[in-house]
Amino acid sequence: MKRHYFDANATTPPLPSVIETVARAMNADWANPTSIHREGQRARYRIEEARRVIAESLGAQPGELVFCASATEALHLLIHGLRPALGDKPALVFPGEHSACLNPLKKWNDVRWIGRDAAPEAATVIQMAASNETGIRYAMPPISGAVRIQDCAQAWGKVPVDLSQADAAVLSGHKMGGPRGAALLWMRPGLPWMAIMEGPQERRRRGGTEDLPAILGLAEAVRHLPQRLEQNAALASLRDAMESEILSWSKDFEVIGRTQDRLPNTSSILFRSFQGDALQVGLDLAGFAVSTGSACHSGAVEPSQAILSLGYSEAEARSALRISMLPDTQPASVEALLQALKPLVTRR
């Protein structure tokens, strides 16, 4: 059976040149970058060159970037590191944020929700650039004097990322054609941040021997970002046509955020009176990989907090399917998905 992959927001396949770069690094650049001998210093040079390439793409300075193993780790390092200075003051957080952000905030004393709670005196504001579940894009709330944290894990590689309205950000490599094991924490100089995982690496901001192959693979993926952004932008019309077809099947179906600015590859659709997890299984058996939301929560008993935060009921949240396209998704593959999906949601 031919498989069709529509779960790009969970992860993406590494680009062929990324695979080659990682393999070459594992063979030739395996030395410890902290070592002072020639092999170690060659590895150090490769890391710093990768840092420069990535920083230039983001409009940042190389020294502002910290290489991490995942966006989850980057969020934990950032939020726990800010806690000594800011954890007793109000933090304003997007209610549909990923658990990777919400979990470290459990140790903060005063956490409030953007759009629900008044917090003009907030010392910290944390906002997703784009929702991994709905694809809706969000601007940074204009709160004067707050440390502004932007979660760009889902936006990077799909839409241009602008760090000018943020003081810190996290970015993920494996969602934009890079390898797993490489992510970024970006911080403006001067933040009241303390290292919680000290070591000589990453200017004493993140201890542990750097994963040089993954870092070089990330830099290689960044070199392809302009082309990737063009490909993703072109998906919007294909996505819109797919949604129009699905909505024509029933007045009970709804595309979340259809009139809002969204990631061009993402559709979150409510199939009211159906169970999203059952539809996911049916499509998987037919050869199509989709999801019911965040990969970290797939199969969870609880309905999606991201969808509930938009005012939908638990039953509606449980009816959702997320369809997220890879940059090279073809119309024929979307048509095949529609043909497989229609019998599952039109039979009574």
N, C-alpha and C positions, 0 to 999 in steps of 0.2 A: 504494500500500500504506500502510495506517495504521501509524504507528510508535508503539511503547510504550517509554518510557524507564525502565530499572531500574538506573541507574548514578549515583544521587544522591551516593554517597560520593566520586565523582571530581569532580563539579561539579554545580551546580544552576542552573536558569534564573533570571536576576534577576527579582525581583518587578516587576510593572507600574509601581508607584509609584517603585521604584528607577530604572527606565529613564527615567521622566519627570524625576526629580530630577537624574540625571546629564546628561540632555539640556539641562535648564534651566540647570544650572551651566556647561556648556560654552558656552552662549549668553550668559549674563549675568554669570557669576562667573569669568571667565577670567584675571583679573589675578593677578600674582605676589604671594602673601601676605607676602613679605618686603619688598615695596616700601612706602615710607612715605607715598605719596600716598593720596588718598581711596579710589581703586579698590583699591589694595593692602590698605589697612586694612579695607575691607569684606570682602575675601576672607579676611583674617586672622580677623575676627570670625566668619565662617561656619565656619572650621576649628575655632575654639575652642568654638563652640556644639556642633558635632558631637562634639568630644572630651568635652564635659560630658555629653551624652546617653548616649554609650557608657559612660563611666565610671560613671555612675549605675546603668546596667543591670547592670554587673559588680560593683557594690559597691566600687569603687576610687576613688581621687582622680584628677581629670583630669590633673594633672601627672605621674602615674605611667605614662601611656600614650604610646607612641611609634608613630606611623603608619609603616607599611612597605608595600612593594609586594606582599609575599607572606609566608606563614608560613615558607617556606624562607629568605627573606632575614632574617626576624626571628630564626630559630634561629641562623643564621650570625652575625648581629650579637651575639646574646646569648652564644653559646658562645665565639666568638673574643674577645669583650670580657672574659670571665671568665678566660680562659686565663692572662694574666700573673700573676694572684693564685692561681689554683686548679689550673692545668694540670699541675703536678708532683705533685699530691696525688690520692689515689684518687677516681675518679668511678664511680658505680654507675648503670648504664643498663639500661632495659628491653630485653631481647634482640630483641623484635619491633618495635623503633622504626623509624621511617621513615628512609630514607637522608639526608633533609634534616637530620636530627639526627646521624646516625652519621658523615657525611662530615666536618663540622668537628671532630669528636672525634678524627679520625685524628692530629691534631697534639698531642693530649694524651698524657702519658707513661704513665698507669696507668688504664686503663678496664676495668671489670669488669661482669659481668652480674647483674642482679637475679634472685634465685632460684637462681643457679648458683654464684656466687662469694661467699665471705664477705668483707665489707668494713665491719665495724662502725665503722672510723675514716674512712669515706668523707667527703670534703669537699663533694661534689656528688652529687645524686641526680636523675636525669632519668626521668620516667615519663609515658607516654601516658595521657591521661584515658580514651580509648577507641581501640581499634585500628581503623584505616581498612579493614583487610582482613577481620577476623573480627567486628567490632562489639563484642567483649568489653570491658567497662569495668574500669578498674583504679583502686585507691586509691593514694594517695601512701605509699610505705614510711615507717614511723616511725623515721627515723634522726636522732637528736639532733645538733644542731649543723651539719648539712649544709645547703648552699644547695639548696633544693628547686625544681626546674624542672618545670613541667607543660606538656605538649604537648596543647593543647585544640583543635587544628585540626579534628579530626573530630567532637568532642563538641558544639561550640558550635552552637546552633540545633536540636539533636536532643534534648538532655537539659539540665537546669539545670547551669550551670558554677559551681563553688564554688572561689574562689581562696584561701580561708582557710587551706588546708594547703600553700600554695605561696609561694615568694618571687619567682618570675618565671614567666611563662607566655606562650605564643604562641597566637594565634587567627586564623582565616582567614575572610574575608568571603564568598568565592564559593561556599562549601559551605552557606551558610544564607540564600540568596536575595539576597546582595549582589553587587556587581560584582567582576570580577577587577581586580587592581591595588590592592586595599585590604586590609590585614591589620594586626595589632596585636602589639606587644611590650609586655608589662606587667612592670614591675619595682618591687619595694618599694624605698623610699629606703634608702640605706646599703649596697647590695650592692657588693662589690669589683670593679666593672665599669669598663672603660675604653672610650671610643668608638673605633671602628675606621674609621668613615666620617664623619669630622668635617665640619661645615659649620655655618652659622648657624641652620639649620632644626632643628625639634624639640628645642629647648634644647641644641643642639650635640651631640645624640646620634645623629642620622642626617642626613647631608648630602644635598642634592638638593631641587629645588623640589617642594613637596608637590603631589600629584595631587588637587587640590581636588574635581573632579567625582566621583572614585572615593571619596574620604573622605565626601563628603555622601551618596553612594549607600549607603555602609556604615551611616552613622547612620540613614538611612531604613529599611534592613533591620532594624536593631536595634529600631526602634519597633514592628516587627511580630513581635518574638520571642515575646511571650506567646501569641499565636494560633498561631504556628508550633510552639511546644513542645506545645501541646494537640493539634495535628494529628498530630505525630510520635508522641506517646504513644499515640494511638488506633490506630496502625499495628501495634502489637504483636500484637493478636489476629488480624489479617489475615495477618501474617507467620507466626504459629504454625500457623494452619490450612494455609497453603501448605506449610510444612515437613512437617506431618503427612501430607499427601497425597503428597509426594515420597518420604518415608521408607517409605510403604506399597508402593512399587513394587519395592523391593529391600532385603534385609537388609544389602547391602554399602554402602549409601549412609549418610552420617553428616553431621549438622549440627554444625559446630565450635562448642563453647561453648553448646550448647543449654540446659544446666542452670545456666549462669552468667548473671550480670547483663550484659545486652547493650544496645546501641543498639536502639531499637524498630523501626527500619526495615531492619535489616541481617541477611542470611543468608549464611553462607559454608558451602557444601555440598560434601562430597567425593563424587564420582561414581566410585567405585573401578572400575578396568578401563576407564575412559574418559579421554580427554584433554580437560581443561578448555578449552584454546584451540580445539579442534575443535567443542566444544559451543557456545562463544561465536560462532564463525563461523556455525554452523547456525542459531542463534537470530537473529543479525543478518540473515541472508538471509530469515528469516521475519518480520522487522519488530520485533525485540526487542533493545534495547541492554542488555547485561549486561557483566560483566567477569570476568577471572580473578584479580583482586586490585587492588593499587594501580595507578592510572592511570599513574604514573611508571614502572612496571615492566611494563606490559602489552606482550606480545610479546617479553619478555626470555627469553633461553635458560635462565637459572638459575631454579630453583623458588623459590617465595616463602619468604624468610627468616622472615617472621612466622609462617607455618604450620609450618615446620621447627622453630622455637623451641619449639613446643608439643609436640614429640616425634613428629610424623608423619614418614613416610618421604618421600623425593623423589618417588616414584611417586604417593603420596597427595597431596602438595602440587600436583603437576601435574594432578591430577584435579579441582581445586577450581573452583567458580564462585561469584562473589559477586553476590548480588542485593540491591540497595539501593534502597529506594522513596523517591519524592518525597512530601512531606507530603500531597498531594492524590490519591495513588494510589487507584484505585477497585477494588472486588472484581472487576468485570468484566474489568479489565485483567490482574489476577492470574490469573483463570481462563483467559484467552486465552494467557497465558504458559505455564501448565501444559499446555494442549492442544498447544502448539508443542513443549514440552520432552519430553513423555512419549515420543513416537515416537523421539526421538533417543537415549534412554537405556534403552529396553526392547527394542530390536531386537538380535538376536544373529546 
